[in-house]
Amino acid sequence: WSAVDGQVLDLEELVASGELHRAALSRLKMPDDVKIFGMDLTPGAIGCALSHMEVWIDIMQRRGSGELRCDDRDAVFLVVEDDCEFLPGFSEELFLHRLAEVPKDWQVIFLGGVDAVGFQDLLQITPGVRRVYNGSRETTGYVINVEGVRSALEVCVPLMWQLDTQMTMHGIPCDWHPEIAITTKPMSYSFWPPLVVQNKEAFPTDVQKDEHPVFLHGKDGETRYNVLLEPLSEEEWRRGGFAQHD
């Protein structure tokens, strides 16, 4: 699947078409030192997001044409980015075994990812599955059904933040932390231990404002991806709309 090159996009046209939020364009023009790492858009992040959305739209078009002759929950798709690396021992049998541990209401299952704020270990629901929350990051590899595609498009258009941020913003607030929301739209889970990792050594990022921190480079599947983002004031959290509750 050919990716979208964010460097050649007409951003004003994306705003006019409703694909990009006007406020996101304003933040894109800010100096890098005031942007939020892992959240604010860059040209590469916009290209990445639109690439995923093109896949999602293709799925919906196939559904609309009648090509997908099954229930919206049973039509399942695997989406992987070019820097996705499957961990040793990965197999279809292992995947199906892990899939059986996921609650039946799932719409998206992330095969790996980053716990950017450090709370995901509190959201373990089975030995191999965690709930996704608004501190979960990465779209390196995931499975998604048609219900999930529909929900993802609804919450990600217009685009305001990086895709992995925007996909986790809509949920139910936790009573033990005022800024943490468990993602429910799309209904999302993640595998832990992961089945994939992002190969950050071989693929420098053009999505972030600068290169990934070295301590994100663990690849053995056991590394705790516990990264504390730059502290945000209460006003900044609210202005950014980081936790949107449905």
N, C-alpha and C positions, 0 to 999 in steps of 0.2 A: 504494500500500500504506500503510495507516494505521500510523503508528509508535506504539510504546508510550510512554506518558507516565510517566517514572520518578518524577515528583513525587507521584503518587497511588497508588503500589504499597504493598502490605502486605509489608514486607521480612521480617518474622518468618514470614509464610506462605510466602514464597519459600524461606526456610531449611528450613522444615518439609517442603516438597515436594521438596527436594533440588536446586532450581535455583540457589540461592545458598549459598556456603560460609559456615559460621558465623564463621570467622575474617575473612572479607571484611566481614561486618556489623560486627564489632568494630573493624576498621580504618576503616570508613566513619564511625564515631562519633568518631574521633580529631580533634583540631584540624587545620585545613588546613595549618598551617605545618609539621607533621611528616609529612604525607602525601607520597608520591612522585608528582611531576607526571608525567602520562602513563601511570601504572600503577594507582594506587589508584582504587577506584570512587567515583563520586558518584551521586546519584539519576539524573542525566542519562545517565551512562555505563551504568547498569543498564538504563535504558530503551532506549538504543541497542543494547546487546547482545541484549536480548530481542527487539527488532525484527528483527535479523538472524536470530536463532534461529527466529522465527515463519516467516520465509521458508524457512529450511532445513527446518523440520518440514513445511511445505506441500509442498516438493519430495518429501520422503520419503513423504508421504501419497499424492501423485500416483503415485509409483513403486509403492507398495503396492496401489493400485487398478488398476494395469495401464495407466494413461493414458500412461506413458512406455514406448513400445514400441521400446526400443533398449537397447544395452549401457550399463552404469552409467558407463562412461568417455565414451560418445558423447552422453549427455544433458547438455548444457552450458547454464548459466544465467548471465546478466549481472546483477549486483547493484550498484546505485549508490545512494549517499546523496543527500539533498536538496541538499547543498552541493558536489556533484561538478561539475566544470567540464571539459568535453572541450577539449583544446588545439587551436589552429588547425591545419587540415590533417587532422584526424581523419576517417576514412572506414572503411567496412567493408573495402574493399580493403587499406588500410593495416593494419587490425587483423589480417586473415587473413595478411598478409605477416609481421607480427611473430609471430603465433601459430606459424607454421611454424618459427621459430627455437627454440621451447621444447621441451625434451626430452619424449618421449612419456609419461613416467611422471607428468606433472603432475596434480594434483588441484585446486589453486587457483593462479590467476595474478593478482597484484595489478597493476592498470593504472598505478599510481603509488604514491607513499607517501613517508614520511620515513625517512631513515637516521639514527636517533636517537643512535647511538654512533660512527658514522663509519667502519665497516669494510666497507660493502657494495661499495665499488669493488674490494675484494680478492676478491669472489665473482662477478665477471663470468665467464660461461661461454660466451656468444656475443656478437656486437656489440650486440645489443639486449636481452639477458636476464641477470639476476643471480639467484643463489640468495638466498632469504630466510633471515634468521637472527634470533636472539632480540633484536636491536636494531632490527629493522624495525618500522615503525609505519604506521597508517592503514588503514581499511577503506573509503576513499572510493569506490573502484570496483574490482571484481574479477570474474573469471569463475570459476565453480566447477562441477565435475561431481558426479554423484551419489556417487561414491566420496569426493570431497572433503567433501561435506555430511556423510556418515556419520562421517568422521574428525573434522571440525570439531565436531560434536556430542559426540563421545566425549571430546575434550580440553577442551571449554569448559563442560561441565556436571559438577559445580557450578561456578558462576562465582566466581572468586577475584579476578581482576584485570580491567582494562579489556579489551574483546574483542580488540583488535589486539595486545595483549600476550599474552593467553592463547593466541591462535591460533599464536603463533610460539615457544612455550616448549618444545615436544617435538621433540627432534632429536639430532643426532650432534655431540659436542664436537669443536672444532677443536684440533689439536695445537699451533697457534701462539698460542693464547690460552685460558687455563683457563676463562673465563666465557662464551665465545662458543660457541653451538651452532647448527649449520645445521638449519633446520626441515625435518623429514621427515614429520611427522604434524600436519596434512595436508601432503602433498608440495607444496611451495610455491615459486613463482618470481615475479619481478617484472620488469616492463618498465622498462628504462632505456636511452635517455631515456623518460620517462613519456608516457602518452597522456592522462592526466587529472591534475588538481590539485584540492586542496581549496580552495574559495573562502572563505578566512578573513576577508576584508574584509566581505563581504555577510552572512555567517552567523556571528555571535558564538557562542562555544562554551558549551554547558551540560554538556558531557562532562567537561571538565577542572576542576580546583579553582579556576583563574583563567584569564584570557584567554591565547591563544597568544602567545608572544614575537613581536615585530615581525619578527625575522629569519627567521621561518618563512613569511613572506607572499609569497615569490617565486612568480610565476605564468607565467614564460616557458618553463618546461620545461627550462631549462638550469641553473637554480639548484641548487647542491649543498645538499641538505637535511641538513647535518651539524650535529647538535645534541647537545651533551654534556649528559647528564642530571646532576642533582645527584649528586655522588660518593657511592657506597655503600661502606660497609665490607664486608669479607669476611663478617662475621657477618650483616649486613643482606641481602646477596645470598643467603646460604644460608637465612636465615629466610623470605625471600620466595619461595624456590623458583624463582628467575627462570629458571634453565636446568634443564629437566628432560630427562634423557637416556633415550631408549628403546633 
